[in-house]
Amino acid sequence: MMAEFEILGEIKDIVTIATGRGVYIRRYLERAYGKGRWRKRKGRATVKIVDGTICEAEIHWFEAHGVGRKDFKIKRVIR
């Protein structure tokens, strides 16, 4: 599920899914945001979707030290 959304509060239960060569769009990330030790991560957060709905969702993003968290995506709504 891809939608514009706002994260409310903190992200919980953060887990690293992939690092280094396992990050399949690493070249894109390096071109767009710069070199770094890229990781794909996931976690749970309360989000507010564009239509005003507030729900708990599993979100995925990419992160590198010195660059920060980029390209957030809702993978599934939990409740």
mmJSON file of the N, C-alpha and C atoms, coordinates in Angstrom:
{"data_MODEL":{"atom_site":{
"group_PDB":["ATOM","ATOM","ATOM","ATOM","ATOM","ATOM","ATOM","ATOM","ATOM","ATOM","ATOM","ATOM","ATOM","ATOM","ATOM","ATOM","ATOM","ATOM","ATOM","ATOM","ATOM","ATOM","ATOM","ATOM","ATOM","ATOM","ATOM","ATOM","ATOM","ATOM","ATOM","ATOM","ATOM","ATOM","ATOM","ATOM","ATOM","ATOM","ATOM","ATOM","ATOM","ATOM","ATOM","ATOM","ATOM","ATOM","ATOM","ATOM","ATOM","ATOM","ATOM","ATOM","ATOM","ATOM","ATOM","ATOM","ATOM","ATOM","ATOM","ATOM","ATOM","ATOM","ATOM","ATOM","ATOM","ATOM","ATOM","ATOM","ATOM","ATOM","ATOM","ATOM","ATOM","ATOM","ATOM","ATOM","ATOM","ATOM","ATOM","ATOM","ATOM","ATOM","ATOM","ATOM","ATOM","ATOM","ATOM","ATOM","ATOM","ATOM","ATOM","ATOM","ATOM","ATOM","ATOM","ATOM","ATOM","ATOM","ATOM","ATOM","ATOM","ATOM","ATOM","ATOM","ATOM","ATOM","ATOM","ATOM","ATOM","ATOM","ATOM","ATOM","ATOM","ATOM","ATOM","ATOM","ATOM","ATOM","ATOM","ATOM","ATOM","ATOM","ATOM","ATOM","ATOM","ATOM","ATOM","ATOM","ATOM","ATOM","ATOM","ATOM","ATOM","ATOM","ATOM","ATOM","ATOM","ATOM","ATOM","ATOM","ATOM","ATOM","ATOM","ATOM","ATOM","ATOM","ATOM","ATOM","ATOM","ATOM","ATOM","ATOM","ATOM","ATOM","ATOM","ATOM","ATOM","ATOM","ATOM","ATOM","ATOM","ATOM","ATOM","ATOM","ATOM","ATOM","ATOM","ATOM","ATOM","ATOM","ATOM","ATOM","ATOM","ATOM","ATOM","ATOM","ATOM","ATOM","ATOM","ATOM","ATOM","ATOM","ATOM","ATOM","ATOM","ATOM","ATOM","ATOM","ATOM","ATOM","ATOM","ATOM","ATOM","ATOM","ATOM","ATOM","ATOM","ATOM","ATOM","ATOM","ATOM","ATOM","ATOM","ATOM","ATOM","ATOM","ATOM","ATOM","ATOM","ATOM","ATOM","ATOM","ATOM","ATOM","ATOM","ATOM","ATOM","ATOM","ATOM","ATOM","ATOM","ATOM","ATOM","ATOM","ATOM","ATOM","ATOM","ATOM","ATOM","ATOM","ATOM","ATOM","ATOM","ATOM","ATOM","ATOM","ATOM"],
"id":[1,2,3,4,5,6,7,8,9,10,11,12,13,14,15,16,17,18,19,20,21,22,23,24,25,26,27,28,29,30,31,32,33,34,35,36,37,38,39,40,41,42,43,44,45,46,47,48,49,50,51,52,53,54,55,56,57,58,59,60,61,62,63,64,65,66,67,68,69,70,71,72,73,74,75,76,77,78,79,80,81,82,83,84,85,86,87,88,89,90,91,92,93,94,95,96,97,98,99,100,101,102,103,104,105,106,107,108,109,110,111,112,113,114,115,116,117,118,119,120,121,122,123,124,125,126,127,128,129,130,131,132,133,134,135,136,137,138,139,140,141,142,143,144,145,146,147,148,149,150,151,152,153,154,155,156,157,158,159,160,161,162,163,164,165,166,167,168,169,170,171,172,173,174,175,176,177,178,179,180,181,182,183,184,185,186,187,188,189,190,191,192,193,194,195,196,197,198,199,200,201,202,203,204,205,206,207,208,209,210,211,212,213,214,215,216,217,218,219,220,221,222,223,224,225,226,227,228,229,230,231,232,233,234,235,236,237],
"type_symbol":["N","C","C","N","C","C","N","C","C","N","C","C","N","C","C","N","C","C","N","C","C","N","C","C","N","C","C","N","C","C","N","C","C","N","C","C","N","C","C","N","C","C","N","C","C","N","C","C","N","C","C","N","C","C","N","C","C","N","C","C","N","C","C","N","C","C","N","C","C","N","C","C","N","C","C","N","C","C","N","C","C","N","C","C","N","C","C","N","C","C","N","C","C","N","C","C","N","C","C","N","C","C","N","C","C","N","C","C","N","C","C","N","C","C","N","C","C","N","C","C","N","C","C","N","C","C","N","C","C","N","C","C","N","C","C","N","C","C","N","C","C","N","C","C","N","C","C","N","C","C","N","C","C","N","C","C","N","C","C","N","C","C","N","C","C","N","C","C","N","C","C","N","C","C","N","C","C","N","C","C","N","C","C","N","C","C","N","C","C","N","C","C","N","C","C","N","C","C","N","C","C","N","C","C","N","C","C","N","C","C","N","C","C","N","C","C","N","C","C","N","C","C","N","C","C","N","C","C","N","C","C","N","C","C","N","C","C"],
"label_atom_id":["N","CA","C","N","CA","C","N","CA","C","N","CA","C","N","CA","C","N","CA","C","N","CA","C","N","CA","C","N","CA","C","N","CA","C","N","CA","C","N","CA","C","N","CA","C","N","CA","C","N","CA","C","N","CA","C","N","CA","C","N","CA","C","N","CA","C","N","CA","C","N","CA","C","N","CA","C","N","CA","C","N","CA","C","N","CA","C","N","CA","C","N","CA","C","N","CA","C","N","CA","C","N","CA","C","N","CA","C","N","CA","C","N","CA","C","N","CA","C","N","CA","C","N","CA","C","N","CA","C","N","CA","C","N","CA","C","N","CA","C","N","CA","C","N","CA","C","N","CA","C","N","CA","C","N","CA","C","N","CA","C","N","CA","C","N","CA","C","N","CA","C","N","CA","C","N","CA","C","N","CA","C","N","CA","C","N","CA","C","N","CA","C","N","CA","C","N","CA","C","N","CA","C","N","CA","C","N","CA","C","N","CA","C","N","CA","C","N","CA","C","N","CA","C","N","CA","C","N","CA","C","N","CA","C","N","CA","C","N","CA","C","N","CA","C","N","CA","C","N","CA","C","N","CA","C","N","CA","C","N","CA","C","N","CA","C","N","CA","C","N","CA","C","N","CA","C"],
"label_alt_id":[null,null,null,null,null,null,null,null,null,null,null,null,null,null,null,null,null,null,null,null,null,null,null,null,null,null,null,null,null,null,null,null,null,null,null,null,null,null,null,null,null,null,null,null,null,null,null,null,null,null,null,null,null,null,null,null,null,null,null,null,null,null,null,null,null,null,null,null,null,null,null,null,null,null,null,null,null,null,null,null,null,null,null,null,null,null,null,null,null,null,null,null,null,null,null,null,null,null,null,null,null,null,null,null,null,null,null,null,null,null,null,null,null,null,null,null,null,null,null,null,null,null,null,null,null,null,null,null,null,null,null,null,null,null,null,null,null,null,null,null,null,null,null,null,null,null,null,null,null,null,null,null,null,null,null,null,null,null,null,null,null,null,null,null,null,null,null,null,null,null,null,null,null,null,null,null,null,null,null,null,null,null,null,null,null,null,null,null,null,null,null,null,null,null,null,null,null,null,null,null,null,null,null,null,null,null,null,null,null,null,null,null,null,null,null,null,null,null,null,null,null,null,null,null,null,null,null,null,null,null,null,null,null,null,null,null,null],
"label_comp_id":["MET","MET","MET","MET","MET","MET","ALA","ALA","ALA","GLU","GLU","GLU","PHE","PHE","PHE","GLU","GLU","GLU","ILE","ILE","ILE","LEU","LEU","LEU","GLY","GLY","GLY","GLU","GLU","GLU","ILE","ILE","ILE","LYS","LYS","LYS","ASP","ASP","ASP","ILE","ILE","ILE","VAL","VAL","VAL","THR","THR","THR","ILE","ILE","ILE","ALA","ALA","ALA","THR","THR","THR","GLY","GLY","GLY","ARG","ARG","ARG","GLY","GLY","GLY","VAL","VAL","VAL","TYR","TYR","TYR","ILE","ILE","ILE","ARG","ARG","ARG","ARG","ARG","ARG","TYR","TYR","TYR","LEU","LEU","LEU","GLU","GLU","GLU","ARG","ARG","ARG","ALA","ALA","ALA","TYR","TYR","TYR","GLY","GLY","GLY","LYS","LYS","LYS","GLY","GLY","GLY","ARG","ARG","ARG","TRP","TRP","TRP","ARG","ARG","ARG","LYS","LYS","LYS","ARG","ARG","ARG","LYS","LYS","LYS","GLY","GLY","GLY","ARG","ARG","ARG","ALA","ALA","ALA","THR","THR","THR","VAL","VAL","VAL","LYS","LYS","LYS","ILE","ILE","ILE","VAL","VAL","VAL","ASP","ASP","ASP","GLY","GLY","GLY","THR","THR","THR","ILE","ILE","ILE","CYS","CYS","CYS","GLU","GLU","GLU","ALA","ALA","ALA","GLU","GLU","GLU","ILE","ILE","ILE","HIS","HIS","HIS","TRP","TRP","TRP","PHE","PHE","PHE","GLU","GLU","GLU","ALA","ALA","ALA","HIS","HIS","HIS","GLY","GLY","GLY","VAL","VAL","VAL","GLY","GLY","GLY","ARG","ARG","ARG","LYS","LYS","LYS","ASP","ASP","ASP","PHE","PHE","PHE","LYS","LYS","LYS","ILE","ILE","ILE","LYS","LYS","LYS","ARG","ARG","ARG","VAL","VAL","VAL","ILE","ILE","ILE","ARG","ARG","ARG"],
"label_asym_id":["A","A","A","A","A","A","A","A","A","A","A","A","A","A","A","A","A","A","A","A","A","A","A","A","A","A","A","A","A","A","A","A","A","A","A","A","A","A","A","A","A","A","A","A","A","A","A","A","A","A","A","A","A","A","A","A","A","A","A","A","A","A","A","A","A","A","A","A","A","A","A","A","A","A","A","A","A","A","A","A","A","A","A","A","A","A","A","A","A","A","A","A","A","A","A","A","A","A","A","A","A","A","A","A","A","A","A","A","A","A","A","A","A","A","A","A","A","A","A","A","A","A","A","A","A","A","A","A","A","A","A","A","A","A","A","A","A","A","A","A","A","A","A","A","A","A","A","A","A","A","A","A","A","A","A","A","A","A","A","A","A","A","A","A","A","A","A","A","A","A","A","A","A","A","A","A","A","A","A","A","A","A","A","A","A","A","A","A","A","A","A","A","A","A","A","A","A","A","A","A","A","A","A","A","A","A","A","A","A","A","A","A","A","A","A","A","A","A","A","A","A","A","A","A","A","A","A","A","A","A","A","A","A","A","A","A","A"],
"label_entity_id":["1","1","1","1","1","1","1","1","1","1","1","1","1","1","1","1","1","1","1","1","1","1","1","1","1","1","1","1","1","1","1","1","1","1","1","1","1","1","1","1","1","1","1","1","1","1","1","1","1","1","1","1","1","1","1","1","1","1","1","1","1","1","1","1","1","1","1","1","1","1","1","1","1","1","1","1","1","1","1","1","1","1","1","1","1","1","1","1","1","1","1","1","1","1","1","1","1","1","1","1","1","1","1","1","1","1","1","1","1","1","1","1","1","1","1","1","1","1","1","1","1","1","1","1","1","1","1","1","1","1","1","1","1","1","1","1","1","1","1","1","1","1","1","1","1","1","1","1","1","1","1","1","1","1","1","1","1","1","1","1","1","1","1","1","1","1","1","1","1","1","1","1","1","1","1","1","1","1","1","1","1","1","1","1","1","1","1","1","1","1","1","1","1","1","1","1","1","1","1","1","1","1","1","1","1","1","1","1","1","1","1","1","1","1","1","1","1","1","1","1","1","1","1","1","1","1","1","1","1","1","1","1","1","1","1","1","1"],
"label_seq_id":[1,1,1,2,2,2,3,3,3,4,4,4,5,5,5,6,6,6,7,7,7,8,8,8,9,9,9,10,10,10,11,11,11,12,12,12,13,13,13,14,14,14,15,15,15,16,16,16,17,17,17,18,18,18,19,19,19,20,20,20,21,21,21,22,22,22,23,23,23,24,24,24,25,25,25,26,26,26,27,27,27,28,28,28,29,29,29,30,30,30,31,31,31,32,32,32,33,33,33,34,34,34,35,35,35,36,36,36,37,37,37,38,38,38,39,39,39,40,40,40,41,41,41,42,42,42,43,43,43,44,44,44,45,45,45,46,46,46,47,47,47,48,48,48,49,49,49,50,50,50,51,51,51,52,52,52,53,53,53,54,54,54,55,55,55,56,56,56,57,57,57,58,58,58,59,59,59,60,60,60,61,61,61,62,62,62,63,63,63,64,64,64,65,65,65,66,66,66,67,67,67,68,68,68,69,69,69,70,70,70,71,71,71,72,72,72,73,73,73,74,74,74,75,75,75,76,76,76,77,77,77,78,78,78,79,79,79],
"pdbx_PDB_ins_code":[null,null,null,null,null,null,null,null,null,null,null,null,null,null,null,null,null,null,null,null,null,null,null,null,null,null,null,null,null,null,null,null,null,null,null,null,null,null,null,null,null,null,null,null,null,null,null,null,null,null,null,null,null,null,null,null,null,null,null,null,null,null,null,null,null,null,null,null,null,null,null,null,null,null,null,null,null,null,null,null,null,null,null,null,null,null,null,null,null,null,null,null,null,null,null,null,null,null,null,null,null,null,null,null,null,null,null,null,null,null,null,null,null,null,null,null,null,null,null,null,null,null,null,null,null,null,null,null,null,null,null,null,null,null,null,null,null,null,null,null,null,null,null,null,null,null,null,null,null,null,null,null,null,null,null,null,null,null,null,null,null,null,null,null,null,null,null,null,null,null,null,null,null,null,null,null,null,null,null,null,null,null,null,null,null,null,null,null,null,null,null,null,null,null,null,null,null,null,null,null,null,null,null,null,null,null,null,null,null,null,null,null,null,null,null,null,null,null,null,null,null,null,null,null,null,null,null,null,null,null,null,null,null,null,null,null,null],
"Cartn_x":[0.86,0.0,0.892,0.798,1.618,0.696,0.944,0.093,0.899,0.472,1.059,0.551,1.457,1.062,2.023,1.605,2.409,2.567,3.781,4.029,3.753,2.894,2.553,3.283,4.1,4.817,6.076,6.505,7.754,7.504,8.532,8.476,8.943,8.156,8.454,8.846,9.427,9.778,10.595,11.636,12.456,13.361,13.354,14.158,14.853,16.129,16.851,16.532,16.077,15.713,16.904,17.653,18.767,19.847,21.095,22.224,23.135,23.964,24.968,24.384,24.902,24.443,23.005,22.493,21.106,20.093,20.523,19.64,19.607,18.549,18.502,18.484,18.094,18.091,19.211,20.306,21.421,21.964,22.067,22.583,21.695,20.395,19.453,19.635,19.715,19.86,21.148,22.237,23.515,23.487,22.827,22.714,21.817,20.718,19.739,20.16,20.753,21.013,22.471,23.326,24.744,25.168,26.479,27.033,26.824,26.717,26.552,26.357,26.29,26.037,24.517,23.93,22.478,21.908,20.777,20.05,18.575,17.901,16.446,15.908,14.963,14.444,12.931,12.352,10.901,10.566,9.347,8.878,7.39,6.841,5.414,5.25,4.248,4.002,2.537,2.095,0.779,0.927,0.096,0.196,-1.147,-1.066,-2.256,-2.181,-3.148,-3.197,-3.874,-3.666,-4.171,-5.664,-6.452,-7.9,-8.287,-7.298,-7.565,-7.639,-7.575,-7.623,-6.347,-6.51,-5.37,-5.385,-4.256,-4.192,-2.765,-2.619,-1.316,-0.915,0.338,0.777,2.218,2.536,3.925,4.504,5.625,6.247,7.665,8.114,9.468,10.146,11.463,12.219,13.688,14.461,15.898,16.589,17.755,18.438,19.944,20.669,22.141,22.641,23.719,24.329,24.79,24.443,24.822,23.857,22.976,21.997,20.606,20.274,18.975,18.031,16.778,15.739,15.092,14.974,14.439,13.445,12.561,11.647,10.758,9.964,9.027,7.883,7.406,6.311,5.479,4.157,3.284,3.194,3.537,3.451,2.111,1.622,0.295,-0.251,-1.564,-2.263,-2.53,-2.161,-2.309,-3.678,-4.153,-5.535,-6.016],
"Cartn_y":[-1.186,0.0,1.231,2.026,3.225,4.428,5.259,6.425,7.517,8.736,9.833,9.715,9.851,9.711,10.473,10.646,11.324,10.373,10.229,9.358,10.152,9.608,10.236,9.495,10.171,9.517,8.813,7.804,7.112,5.791,5.309,4.023,2.958,1.882,0.824,-0.461,-1.39,-2.721,-2.637,-1.824,-1.625,-2.835,-3.342,-4.499,-4.175,-4.573,-4.415,-5.605,-5.331,-6.378,-6.727,-5.717,-5.953,-4.904,-5.295,-4.365,-4.568,-3.577,-3.694,-4.074,-5.144,-5.576,-6.089,-6.434,-6.896,-5.793,-4.542,-3.408,-3.259,-3.754,-3.895,-2.577,-1.477,-0.185,0.717,0.109,0.858,1.919,1.593,2.569,3.802,3.587,4.714,5.564,4.92,5.644,6.46,5.88,6.599,7.788,7.629,8.753,9.857,9.461,10.44,11.128,10.383,10.907,10.896,10.18,10.129,8.762,8.57,7.29,7.129,5.898,5.589,4.098,3.659,2.246,2.058,1.767,1.709,0.435,0.598,-0.513,-0.358,-1.482,-1.46,-1.881,-1.091,-1.353,-1.362,-1.974,-1.959,-1.751,-1.253,-1.022,-0.748,-0.536,-0.239,1.178,1.871,3.241,3.593,4.571,5.138,6.172,6.057,6.949,7.618,8.795,9.509,9.573,8.915,8.865,10.134,10.462,11.702,11.923,10.85,11.002,11.262,11.347,11.656,10.439,9.249,8.017,7.864,7.548,7.287,5.804,5.116,3.679,3.258,2.042,1.43,0.734,0.887,0.299,-0.184,-1.175,-1.598,-0.745,-0.084,0.776,0.285,0.497,0.15,1.426,1.502,2.654,2.261,3.177,2.996,4.019,3.643,4.499,4.342,5.455,5.419,6.45,6.105,7.019,8.286,9.423,10.69,11.175,10.288,10.65,10.718,9.735,9.701,8.692,8.779,7.871,8.44,7.6,8.051,7.038,7.492,6.656,5.748,6.363,5.603,5.042,3.86,3.209,2.406,2.491,1.643,0.294,-0.769,-2.115,-2.758,-2.556,-3.065,-2.352,-2.242,-1.634,-2.732,-2.494,-3.512,-3.447,-2.242,-2.069,-0.687],
"Cartn_z":[0.0,0.0,0.0,-1.026,-1.124,-0.999,-0.006,0.193,0.88,0.721,1.47,2.894,3.847,5.238,6.14,7.397,8.397,9.568,10.067,11.21,12.475,13.326,14.589,15.705,16.465,17.557,17.069,17.846,17.53,16.814,16.146,15.457,16.449,16.59,17.546,16.818,17.552,17.037,15.747,15.744,14.551,14.325,13.101,12.713,11.394,11.272,10.015,9.119,7.902,6.95,6.064,5.593,4.678,4.895,4.609,4.692,3.486,3.208,2.15,0.807,0.229,-1.094,-1.086,0.062,0.168,-0.077,-0.006,-0.293,-1.81,-2.419,-3.88,-4.636,-4.019,-4.727,-4.218,-3.778,-3.21,-4.166,-5.453,-6.43,-6.501,-6.542,-6.554,-5.297,-4.133,-2.87,-2.847,-3.339,-3.349,-4.3,-5.454,-6.394,-5.837,-5.224,-4.752,-3.453,-2.521,-1.178,-0.756,-1.471,-1.13,-0.626,-0.583,-0.136,1.36,1.754,3.166,3.327,4.551,4.847,4.9,3.757,3.629,4.223,4.921,5.501,5.155,4.921,4.794,6.144,6.689,8.016,8.009,9.032,9.191,10.652,10.88,12.231,12.219,13.407,13.554,14.081,13.557,13.994,13.781,14.525,14.303,13.197,12.167,11.018,10.739,10.125,9.671,8.156,7.498,6.039,5.529,4.27,3.667,3.921,3.891,4.087,5.541,6.448,7.85,8.757,8.195,8.975,9.794,11.075,11.945,12.283,12.036,12.277,12.583,13.083,13.308,12.011,11.586,10.323,10.424,9.588,9.427,8.315,8.622,7.629,7.337,6.113,5.685,5.207,5.394,4.928,4.759,4.186,4.027,4.906,5.44,6.4,6.254,6.395,6.398,7.407,8.073,9.037,8.314,8.861,8.251,7.183,6.718,5.695,6.314,7.135,7.798,7.175,7.546,7.065,5.809,4.784,3.492,2.94,2.075,1.283,2.143,3.013,3.839,2.992,3.367,2.663,3.662,3.552,4.358,3.676,4.408,3.854,4.173,5.396,5.731,6.943,6.979,8.102,9.115,10.36,11.398,12.03,12.334,12.813,12.53],
"occupancy":[1.0,1.0,1.0,1.0,1.0,1.0,1.0,1.0,1.0,1.0,1.0,1.0,1.0,1.0,1.0,1.0,1.0,1.0,1.0,1.0,1.0,1.0,1.0,1.0,1.0,1.0,1.0,1.0,1.0,1.0,1.0,1.0,1.0,1.0,1.0,1.0,1.0,1.0,1.0,1.0,1.0,1.0,1.0,1.0,1.0,1.0,1.0,1.0,1.0,1.0,1.0,1.0,1.0,1.0,1.0,1.0,1.0,1.0,1.0,1.0,1.0,1.0,1.0,1.0,1.0,1.0,1.0,1.0,1.0,1.0,1.0,1.0,1.0,1.0,1.0,1.0,1.0,1.0,1.0,1.0,1.0,1.0,1.0,1.0,1.0,1.0,1.0,1.0,1.0,1.0,1.0,1.0,1.0,1.0,1.0,1.0,1.0,1.0,1.0,1.0,1.0,1.0,1.0,1.0,1.0,1.0,1.0,1.0,1.0,1.0,1.0,1.0,1.0,1.0,1.0,1.0,1.0,1.0,1.0,1.0,1.0,1.0,1.0,1.0,1.0,1.0,1.0,1.0,1.0,1.0,1.0,1.0,1.0,1.0,1.0,1.0,1.0,1.0,1.0,1.0,1.0,1.0,1.0,1.0,1.0,1.0,1.0,1.0,1.0,1.0,1.0,1.0,1.0,1.0,1.0,1.0,1.0,1.0,1.0,1.0,1.0,1.0,1.0,1.0,1.0,1.0,1.0,1.0,1.0,1.0,1.0,1.0,1.0,1.0,1.0,1.0,1.0,1.0,1.0,1.0,1.0,1.0,1.0,1.0,1.0,1.0,1.0,1.0,1.0,1.0,1.0,1.0,1.0,1.0,1.0,1.0,1.0,1.0,1.0,1.0,1.0,1.0,1.0,1.0,1.0,1.0,1.0,1.0,1.0,1.0,1.0,1.0,1.0,1.0,1.0,1.0,1.0,1.0,1.0,1.0,1.0,1.0,1.0,1.0,1.0,1.0,1.0,1.0,1.0,1.0,1.0,1.0,1.0,1.0,1.0,1.0,1.0],
"B_iso_or_equiv":[0.0,0.0,0.0,0.0,0.0,0.0,0.0,0.0,0.0,0.0,0.0,0.0,0.0,0.0,0.0,0.0,0.0,0.0,0.0,0.0,0.0,0.0,0.0,0.0,0.0,0.0,0.0,0.0,0.0,0.0,0.0,0.0,0.0,0.0,0.0,0.0,0.0,0.0,0.0,0.0,0.0,0.0,0.0,0.0,0.0,0.0,0.0,0.0,0.0,0.0,0.0,0.0,0.0,0.0,0.0,0.0,0.0,0.0,0.0,0.0,0.0,0.0,0.0,0.0,0.0,0.0,0.0,0.0,0.0,0.0,0.0,0.0,0.0,0.0,0.0,0.0,0.0,0.0,0.0,0.0,0.0,0.0,0.0,0.0,0.0,0.0,0.0,0.0,0.0,0.0,0.0,0.0,0.0,0.0,0.0,0.0,0.0,0.0,0.0,0.0,0.0,0.0,0.0,0.0,0.0,0.0,0.0,0.0,0.0,0.0,0.0,0.0,0.0,0.0,0.0,0.0,0.0,0.0,0.0,0.0,0.0,0.0,0.0,0.0,0.0,0.0,0.0,0.0,0.0,0.0,0.0,0.0,0.0,0.0,0.0,0.0,0.0,0.0,0.0,0.0,0.0,0.0,0.0,0.0,0.0,0.0,0.0,0.0,0.0,0.0,0.0,0.0,0.0,0.0,0.0,0.0,0.0,0.0,0.0,0.0,0.0,0.0,0.0,0.0,0.0,0.0,0.0,0.0,0.0,0.0,0.0,0.0,0.0,0.0,0.0,0.0,0.0,0.0,0.0,0.0,0.0,0.0,0.0,0.0,0.0,0.0,0.0,0.0,0.0,0.0,0.0,0.0,0.0,0.0,0.0,0.0,0.0,0.0,0.0,0.0,0.0,0.0,0.0,0.0,0.0,0.0,0.0,0.0,0.0,0.0,0.0,0.0,0.0,0.0,0.0,0.0,0.0,0.0,0.0,0.0,0.0,0.0,0.0,0.0,0.0,0.0,0.0,0.0,0.0,0.0,0.0,0.0,0.0,0.0,0.0,0.0,0.0],
"pdbx_formal_charge":[null,null,null,null,null,null,null,null,null,null,null,null,null,null,null,null,null,null,null,null,null,null,null,null,null,null,null,null,null,null,null,null,null,null,null,null,null,null,null,null,null,null,null,null,null,null,null,null,null,null,null,null,null,null,null,null,null,null,null,null,null,null,null,null,null,null,null,null,null,null,null,null,null,null,null,null,null,null,null,null,null,null,null,null,null,null,null,null,null,null,null,null,null,null,null,null,null,null,null,null,null,null,null,null,null,null,null,null,null,null,null,null,null,null,null,null,null,null,null,null,null,null,null,null,null,null,null,null,null,null,null,null,null,null,null,null,null,null,null,null,null,null,null,null,null,null,null,null,null,null,null,null,null,null,null,null,null,null,null,null,null,null,null,null,null,null,null,null,null,null,null,null,null,null,null,null,null,null,null,null,null,null,null,null,null,null,null,null,null,null,null,null,null,null,null,null,null,null,null,null,null,null,null,null,null,null,null,null,null,null,null,null,null,null,null,null,null,null,null,null,null,null,null,null,null,null,null,null,null,null,null,null,null,null,null,null,null],
"auth_seq_id":[1,1,1,2,2,2,3,3,3,4,4,4,5,5,5,6,6,6,7,7,7,8,8,8,9,9,9,10,10,10,11,11,11,12,12,12,13,13,13,14,14,14,15,15,15,16,16,16,17,17,17,18,18,18,19,19,19,20,20,20,21,21,21,22,22,22,23,23,23,24,24,24,25,25,25,26,26,26,27,27,27,28,28,28,29,29,29,30,30,30,31,31,31,32,32,32,33,33,33,34,34,34,35,35,35,36,36,36,37,37,37,38,38,38,39,39,39,40,40,40,41,41,41,42,42,42,43,43,43,44,44,44,45,45,45,46,46,46,47,47,47,48,48,48,49,49,49,50,50,50,51,51,51,52,52,52,53,53,53,54,54,54,55,55,55,56,56,56,57,57,57,58,58,58,59,59,59,60,60,60,61,61,61,62,62,62,63,63,63,64,64,64,65,65,65,66,66,66,67,67,67,68,68,68,69,69,69,70,70,70,71,71,71,72,72,72,73,73,73,74,74,74,75,75,75,76,76,76,77,77,77,78,78,78,79,79,79],
"auth_comp_id":["MET","MET","MET","MET","MET","MET","ALA","ALA","ALA","GLU","GLU","GLU","PHE","PHE","PHE","GLU","GLU","GLU","ILE","ILE","ILE","LEU","LEU","LEU","GLY","GLY","GLY","GLU","GLU","GLU","ILE","ILE","ILE","LYS","LYS","LYS","ASP","ASP","ASP","ILE","ILE","ILE","VAL","VAL","VAL","THR","THR","THR","ILE","ILE","ILE","ALA","ALA","ALA","THR","THR","THR","GLY","GLY","GLY","ARG","ARG","ARG","GLY","GLY","GLY","VAL","VAL","VAL","TYR","TYR","TYR","ILE","ILE","ILE","ARG","ARG","ARG","ARG","ARG","ARG","TYR","TYR","TYR","LEU","LEU","LEU","GLU","GLU","GLU","ARG","ARG","ARG","ALA","ALA","ALA","TYR","TYR","TYR","GLY","GLY","GLY","LYS","LYS","LYS","GLY","GLY","GLY","ARG","ARG","ARG","TRP","TRP","TRP","ARG","ARG","ARG","LYS","LYS","LYS","ARG","ARG","ARG","LYS","LYS","LYS","GLY","GLY","GLY","ARG","ARG","ARG","ALA","ALA","ALA","THR","THR","THR","VAL","VAL","VAL","LYS","LYS","LYS","ILE","ILE","ILE","VAL","VAL","VAL","ASP","ASP","ASP","GLY","GLY","GLY","THR","THR","THR","ILE","ILE","ILE","CYS","CYS","CYS","GLU","GLU","GLU","ALA","ALA","ALA","GLU","GLU","GLU","ILE","ILE","ILE","HIS","HIS","HIS","TRP","TRP","TRP","PHE","PHE","PHE","GLU","GLU","GLU","ALA","ALA","ALA","HIS","HIS","HIS","GLY","GLY","GLY","VAL","VAL","VAL","GLY","GLY","GLY","ARG","ARG","ARG","LYS","LYS","LYS","ASP","ASP","ASP","PHE","PHE","PHE","LYS","LYS","LYS","ILE","ILE","ILE","LYS","LYS","LYS","ARG","ARG","ARG","VAL","VAL","VAL","ILE","ILE","ILE","ARG","ARG","ARG"],
"auth_asym_id":["A","A","A","A","A","A","A","A","A","A","A","A","A","A","A","A","A","A","A","A","A","A","A","A","A","A","A","A","A","A","A","A","A","A","A","A","A","A","A","A","A","A","A","A","A","A","A","A","A","A","A","A","A","A","A","A","A","A","A","A","A","A","A","A","A","A","A","A","A","A","A","A","A","A","A","A","A","A","A","A","A","A","A","A","A","A","A","A","A","A","A","A","A","A","A","A","A","A","A","A","A","A","A","A","A","A","A","A","A","A","A","A","A","A","A","A","A","A","A","A","A","A","A","A","A","A","A","A","A","A","A","A","A","A","A","A","A","A","A","A","A","A","A","A","A","A","A","A","A","A","A","A","A","A","A","A","A","A","A","A","A","A","A","A","A","A","A","A","A","A","A","A","A","A","A","A","A","A","A","A","A","A","A","A","A","A","A","A","A","A","A","A","A","A","A","A","A","A","A","A","A","A","A","A","A","A","A","A","A","A","A","A","A","A","A","A","A","A","A","A","A","A","A","A","A","A","A","A","A","A","A","A","A","A","A","A","A"],
"auth_atom_id":["N","CA","C","N","CA","C","N","CA","C","N","CA","C","N","CA","C","N","CA","C","N","CA","C","N","CA","C","N","CA","C","N","CA","C","N","CA","C","N","CA","C","N","CA","C","N","CA","C","N","CA","C","N","CA","C","N","CA","C","N","CA","C","N","CA","C","N","CA","C","N","CA","C","N","CA","C","N","CA","C","N","CA","C","N","CA","C","N","CA","C","N","CA","C","N","CA","C","N","CA","C","N","CA","C","N","CA","C","N","CA","C","N","CA","C","N","CA","C","N","CA","C","N","CA","C","N","CA","C","N","CA","C","N","CA","C","N","CA","C","N","CA","C","N","CA","C","N","CA","C","N","CA","C","N","CA","C","N","CA","C","N","CA","C","N","CA","C","N","CA","C","N","CA","C","N","CA","C","N","CA","C","N","CA","C","N","CA","C","N","CA","C","N","CA","C","N","CA","C","N","CA","C","N","CA","C","N","CA","C","N","CA","C","N","CA","C","N","CA","C","N","CA","C","N","CA","C","N","CA","C","N","CA","C","N","CA","C","N","CA","C","N","CA","C","N","CA","C","N","CA","C","N","CA","C","N","CA","C","N","CA","C","N","CA","C","N","CA","C","N","CA","C","N","CA","C"],
"pdbx_PDB_model_num":[1,1,1,1,1,1,1,1,1,1,1,1,1,1,1,1,1,1,1,1,1,1,1,1,1,1,1,1,1,1,1,1,1,1,1,1,1,1,1,1,1,1,1,1,1,1,1,1,1,1,1,1,1,1,1,1,1,1,1,1,1,1,1,1,1,1,1,1,1,1,1,1,1,1,1,1,1,1,1,1,1,1,1,1,1,1,1,1,1,1,1,1,1,1,1,1,1,1,1,1,1,1,1,1,1,1,1,1,1,1,1,1,1,1,1,1,1,1,1,1,1,1,1,1,1,1,1,1,1,1,1,1,1,1,1,1,1,1,1,1,1,1,1,1,1,1,1,1,1,1,1,1,1,1,1,1,1,1,1,1,1,1,1,1,1,1,1,1,1,1,1,1,1,1,1,1,1,1,1,1,1,1,1,1,1,1,1,1,1,1,1,1,1,1,1,1,1,1,1,1,1,1,1,1,1,1,1,1,1,1,1,1,1,1,1,1,1,1,1,1,1,1,1,1,1,1,1,1,1,1,1,1,1,1,1,1,1]
}}}
